[in-house]
């Protein structure tokens, strides 16, 4: 049962997230941030990870705390759902094209968080959403999910397309990495003996 539920409560946010790594991509995301909910839906749909996310945050200040704390909770839930990581593929990569945008993502569920981010948005906002929060999400997810994560923008003119392509590319790379490898027969995908 590769499932997990995490509840995170601070003075800034109250978040509950549930994941099923062997789902169908079903998503319910209620964060109060329309564009962010759309991105979480893309993450679920293209990774085939079921995600239920509920967040109440200090949106009267801005979206920063809510987005970052959701990523923290998602990373923690991913770690919990993966358990000891026996039998998984561990590595994932995907080069995704969306209209003018092309994003390449490579990741390792190594337990060693590291983010390489080569993505720029031509505008500061997508509607009311701050584009700098896309990187904040990926940073917090990498840190709390123990993911070595490289995201490179090959092309991109439209901020919405660039942001959406990053989430979709992440999703497809995650799908590959969390899948059980039938050739591994439950073995740990590491020569170190632990991940």
Secondary structure, DSSP 8 states (H G I E B T S, - for coil): --EEEEEEE-SSEEEEEEEETTS---EEEE-S-HHHHHHHHHHHHHHT-EEEEEEEE-TTT-SHHHHHHHHHHHHHHHHHHHTT-BTB--EEEEEEEETTEEEEEEEE--S--EEEEE---SSSEETTEETHHHHHHHHHHHHHHT-EEEEEEEE-S-HHHHHHHHHHHHHHHHHHHHSB-TTTTT-BS-SSS--
